[in-house]
Amino acid sequence: MTVSSRATANWYSGLTTGQGKATLASGNGEFEVDWQARSEGRENAVTPEELLAAAHASCFSMALSFALEQNGTPPHWVKVEAEVKFEAGVGVLSSMLTVHAKVSGIDQLEFSRFAEDAKDNCPVSKALAGVDISLESATLEEAIV
């Protein structure tokens, strides 16, 4: 089954003086966007790269959870942070993933292998094939059974 996801962006005026709004078709979010926030950074401002980071973190956590479940060791929880770097005039440079999870029945080395595989094979990672994707930390919390 193919699922389509949609969003809309409206932009007003030129790049450096304009502003826009990105809206998720689901109705679950509407975000003000502007070039200054994107190119120079500004607290409390949403950028396309922040939305990309959310997509990458979500996709990676699902891929990792699926692989662990298929292994018979479903996670108690998984927390993923994605940091997407952007440079004006160049584009998206990288996405760095950091993952912490609580999983019973596997050791740190095995968990790291699952995390690396999820990094390489989650659909958003594949969509970002032209970007450096790294897994900075894959930490397995000790599960108390």
DRENDO-1510 file (C-alpha; in Angstrom, 1 decimal, always signed):
<recs>
REC; n; res; u; v; w
REC; 1; MET; +0.0; +0.0; +0.0 .
REC; 2; THR; +1.3; +3.4; -0.9 .
REC; 3; VAL; +0.7; +6.3; +1.5 .
REC; 4; SER; +1.0; +9.9; +0.4 .
REC; 5; SER; +2.0; +12.7; +2.8 .
REC; 6; ARG; +1.4; +16.3; +2.0 .
REC; 7; ALA; +2.4; +19.7; +3.2 .
REC; 8; THR; +1.9; +23.2; +1.7 .
REC; 9; ALA; +4.2; +26.2; +1.8 .
REC; 10; ASN; +3.2; +29.7; +1.0 .
REC; 11; TRP; +5.9; +32.4; +0.6 .
REC; 12; TYR; +5.4; +36.1; +0.4 .
REC; 13; SER; +8.0; +38.5; -1.2 .
REC; 14; GLY; +11.6; +37.9; -2.0 .
REC; 15; LEU; +13.9; +35.4; -0.3 .
REC; 16; THR; +15.8; +37.7; +2.1 .
REC; 17; THR; +12.9; +40.1; +3.0 .
REC; 18; GLY; +10.0; +37.6; +2.7 .
REC; 19; GLN; +8.4; +35.2; +5.0 .
REC; 20; GLY; +6.3; +32.1; +4.7 .
REC; 21; LYS; +4.2; +29.5; +6.3 .
REC; 22; ALA; +4.5; +25.7; +6.1 .
REC; 23; THR; +1.3; +23.7; +6.9 .
REC; 24; LEU; +1.0; +20.0; +7.4 .
REC; 25; ALA; -2.0; +18.5; +5.5 .
REC; 26; SER; -2.9; +16.5; +8.6 .
REC; 27; GLY; -3.8; +19.7; +10.3 .
REC; 28; ASN; -1.2; +18.9; +13.1 .
REC; 29; GLY; +1.1; +21.9; +12.5 .
REC; 30; GLU; +1.5; +25.2; +10.9 .
REC; 31; PHE; +4.9; +26.9; +11.0 .
REC; 32; GLU; +6.2; +30.3; +10.2 .
REC; 33; VAL; +9.4; +30.2; +8.2 .
REC; 34; ASP; +11.8; +32.9; +7.0 .
REC; 35; TRP; +15.3; +33.1; +5.4 .
REC; 36; GLN; +17.0; +34.8; +8.3 .
REC; 37; ALA; +16.1; +32.1; +10.8 .
REC; 38; ARG; +17.1; +29.4; +8.3 .
REC; 39; SER; +20.5; +31.0; +7.3 .
REC; 40; GLU; +21.6; +32.6; +10.5 .
REC; 41; GLY; +19.7; +30.6; +13.2 .
REC; 42; ARG; +17.2; +32.0; +15.6 .
REC; 43; GLU; +15.6; +30.5; +18.7 .
REC; 44; ASN; +12.0; +29.5; +18.5 .
REC; 45; ALA; +12.0; +29.6; +14.7 .
REC; 46; VAL; +11.1; +26.6; +12.6 .
REC; 47; THR; +13.3; +25.8; +9.6 .
REC; 48; PRO; +12.9; +23.2; +6.9 .
REC; 49; GLU; +15.9; +21.5; +8.4 .
REC; 50; GLU; +14.2; +21.2; +11.8 .
REC; 51; LEU; +11.3; +19.5; +10.0 .
REC; 52; LEU; +13.7; +17.3; +8.2 .
REC; 53; ALA; +15.4; +16.4; +11.5 .
REC; 54; ALA; +12.0; +15.4; +13.0 .
REC; 55; ALA; +11.3; +13.2; +10.0 .
REC; 56; HIS; +14.7; +11.6; +10.2 .
REC; 57; ALA; +14.5; +10.9; +14.0 .
REC; 58; SER; +11.0; +9.5; +13.6 .
REC; 59; CYS; +11.9; +7.3; +10.7 .
REC; 60; PHE; +15.1; +6.0; +12.3 .
REC; 61; SER; +13.3; +5.2; +15.6 .
REC; 62; MET; +10.7; +3.2; +13.7 .
REC; 63; ALA; +13.3; +1.3; +11.7 .
REC; 64; LEU; +15.3; +0.5; +14.8 .
REC; 65; SER; +12.3; -0.6; +16.8 .
REC; 66; PHE; +11.1; -2.8; +13.9 .
REC; 67; ALA; +14.5; -4.5; +13.6 .
REC; 68; LEU; +14.7; -5.1; +17.4 .
REC; 69; GLU; +11.2; -6.5; +17.4 .
REC; 70; GLN; +12.0; -8.8; +14.5 .
REC; 71; ASN; +15.0; -10.0; +16.6 .
REC; 72; GLY; +12.6; -10.9; +19.4 .
REC; 73; THR; +14.0; -8.1; +21.6 .
REC; 74; PRO; +11.5; -5.2; +21.2 .
REC; 75; PRO; +12.6; -2.0; +22.9 .
REC; 76; HIS; +11.1; -0.8; +26.1 .
REC; 77; TRP; +11.7; +2.7; +24.7 .
REC; 78; VAL; +13.8; +4.5; +22.1 .
REC; 79; LYS; +14.8; +8.1; +22.1 .
REC; 80; VAL; +16.4; +9.6; +19.0 .
REC; 81; GLU; +17.8; +13.1; +18.4 .
REC; 82; ALA; +18.6; +14.2; +14.8 .
REC; 83; GLU; +20.7; +17.3; +14.2 .
REC; 84; VAL; +20.6; +18.5; +10.6 .
REC; 85; LYS; +23.2; +21.0; +9.5 .
REC; 86; PHE; +22.5; +23.6; +6.8 .
REC; 87; GLU; +24.8; +26.1; +5.1 .
REC; 88; ALA; +23.4; +29.0; +3.1 .
REC; 89; GLY; +24.5; +28.7; -0.5 .
REC; 90; VAL; +25.5; +25.1; -0.1 .
REC; 91; GLY; +22.4; +23.3; +1.3 .
REC; 92; VAL; +21.9; +20.4; +3.8 .
REC; 93; LEU; +25.3; +19.2; +4.9 .
REC; 94; SER; +24.6; +16.4; +7.3 .
REC; 95; SER; +22.2; +14.6; +9.7 .
REC; 96; MET; +23.7; +13.3; +12.9 .
REC; 97; LEU; +21.7; +10.8; +14.9 .
REC; 98; THR; +22.0; +10.1; +18.6 .
REC; 99; VAL; +20.0; +7.2; +20.0 .
REC; 100; HIS; +19.4; +6.0; +23.5 .
REC; 101; ALA; +17.3; +2.9; +24.2 .
REC; 102; LYS; +16.3; +0.4; +26.8 .
REC; 103; VAL; +16.2; -3.1; +25.4 .
REC; 104; SER; +16.3; -6.5; +27.1 .
REC; 105; GLY; +18.2; -9.5; +25.8 .
REC; 106; ILE; +21.0; -7.9; +23.8 .
REC; 107; ASP; +24.4; -6.4; +24.5 .
REC; 108; GLN; +25.8; -3.0; +23.5 .
REC; 109; LEU; +27.7; -4.4; +20.5 .
REC; 110; GLU; +24.6; -6.0; +19.1 .
REC; 111; PHE; +22.5; -2.9; +19.8 .
REC; 112; SER; +25.1; -0.8; +17.9 .
REC; 113; ARG; +24.9; -3.1; +14.9 .
REC; 114; PHE; +21.1; -2.7; +14.8 .
REC; 115; ALA; +21.4; +1.1; +15.1 .
REC; 116; GLU; +23.9; +1.3; +12.3 .
REC; 117; ASP; +21.7; -0.8; +10.1 .
REC; 118; ALA; +18.7; +1.4; +10.8 .
REC; 119; LYS; +20.8; +4.5; +10.1 .
REC; 120; ASP; +21.8; +3.1; +6.7 .
REC; 121; ASN; +18.4; +1.7; +5.7 .
REC; 122; CYS; +15.5; +3.8; +7.2 .
REC; 123; PRO; +13.6; +5.4; +4.3 .
REC; 124; VAL; +14.5; +8.9; +5.3 .
REC; 125; SER; +18.2; +8.0; +5.4 .
REC; 126; LYS; +17.8; +6.6; +1.9 .
REC; 127; ALA; +16.1; +9.8; +0.7 .
REC; 128; LEU; +19.1; +11.7; +2.1 .
REC; 129; ALA; +21.6; +9.6; +0.2 .
REC; 130; GLY; +23.6; +12.7; -0.9 .
REC; 131; VAL; +24.1; +13.9; +2.7 .
REC; 132; ASP; +26.6; +12.7; +5.3 .
REC; 133; ILE; +24.6; +10.7; +7.8 .
REC; 134; SER; +26.3; +9.7; +11.1 .
REC; 135; LEU; +25.4; +7.9; +14.2 .
REC; 136; GLU; +27.2; +9.7; +17.0 .
REC; 137; SER; +26.0; +7.6; +19.9 .
REC; 138; ALA; +24.0; +4.5; +20.3 .
REC; 139; THR; +23.6; +3.9; +24.0 .
REC; 140; LEU; +21.9; +0.8; +25.4 .
REC; 141; GLU; +20.4; +1.3; +28.8 .
REC; 142; GLU; +20.5; -1.7; +31.1 .
REC; 143; ALA; +17.0; -3.2; +31.4 .
REC; 144; ILE; +15.9; -4.3; +34.8 .
REC; 145; VAL; +13.8; -7.4; +34.4 .
</recs>
